[in-house]
Structure formats: structure tokens, C-alpha cells
Amino acid sequence: MADTDRSVAKAYGVAGSGLFGVARGLPGMNERVTFIIDEKGRIAHVIDNPDTRNHGAEVLKHL
């Protein structure tokens, strides 16, 4: 799912603010952050700078 309006990023506090935050919102400039949510709806783990080549395996090891 693409967060085109940055509503999810804002809700999780990773959208940034100020000029740098706006620049990160430009196409191709977004940072990736993955949140692993547990069965109770709580954030169980955060992957701040995922390795996109190995991201699937990285997520699976936290499940």
C-alpha cells in the first residue's frame, strides 16, 4: 500500500516536519520504515532503514 497522502507516516510519527520533512515527501525521497504490529495491535518492532533486497527475510525473523 502506498501512503500517497502521508497520513500513515504522520500517524506513526515518521513523516518529518519542516523543510527536510517536505523534501522527504517528494517522489523518490521517502525513507522506508516498517512497523511490525503484534496480535494486540501494538508496535512490536521497528525497522528504520530496511535493506530492500533482504527485507522479506528481515520482517519474517521478527514474526
C-alpha positions as CSV (number, residue, x, y, z in Angstrom):
1,M,0.0,0.0,0.0
2,A,1.3,3.4,-0.9
3,D,0.9,6.2,1.6
4,T,0.5,8.9,-1.0
5,D,-1.0,11.5,1.3
6,R,1.4,10.6,4.1
7,S,-1.4,10.1,6.6
8,V,0.0,6.8,7.8
9,A,3.5,8.3,8.1
10,K,2.1,11.2,10.1
11,A,0.1,8.9,12.4
12,Y,3.2,6.9,13.2
13,G,5.4,10.0,13.6
14,V,7.7,9.3,10.7
15,A,6.6,11.9,8.2
16,G,9.1,14.5,9.4
17,S,8.5,18.2,9.6
18,G,9.9,21.5,8.3
19,L,11.7,21.8,5.0
20,F,13.5,18.4,5.4
21,G,10.2,16.7,6.0
22,V,8.7,18.2,2.9
23,A,11.8,17.3,0.9
24,R,11.5,13.7,2.1
25,G,7.9,13.6,0.8
26,L,9.0,14.3,-2.7
27,P,8.8,11.3,-5.1
28,G,11.9,9.2,-4.7
29,M,13.0,10.8,-1.5
30,N,10.9,8.9,1.0
31,E,12.5,6.8,3.7
32,R,11.2,3.4,4.4
33,V,10.1,2.4,7.9
34,T,8.5,-0.9,8.7
35,F,6.4,-1.4,11.8
36,I,5.8,-5.0,13.0
37,I,2.4,-4.9,14.7
38,D,1.6,-7.7,17.3
39,E,-1.7,-9.5,17.7
40,K,-2.8,-6.9,20.3
41,G,-2.3,-4.1,17.8
42,R,0.9,-2.8,19.5
43,I,4.1,-2.0,17.7
44,A,6.4,-5.0,18.4
45,H,9.4,-3.9,16.3
46,V,10.5,-1.1,14.1
47,I,12.9,-1.5,11.1
48,D,14.1,2.0,10.5
49,N,16.2,1.6,7.4
50,P,15.4,-1.8,5.8
51,D,17.6,-3.5,3.3
52,T,15.2,-3.7,0.4
53,R,17.0,-6.8,-1.1
54,N,16.5,-8.8,2.2
55,H,13.5,-7.0,3.7
56,G,11.2,-10.0,3.5
57,A,13.6,-12.2,5.5
58,E,14.2,-9.3,7.9
59,V,10.5,-9.0,8.6
60,L,10.0,-12.8,8.9
61,K,12.6,-13.1,11.6
62,H,10.6,-10.7,13.8
63,L,7.3,-12.5,13.4
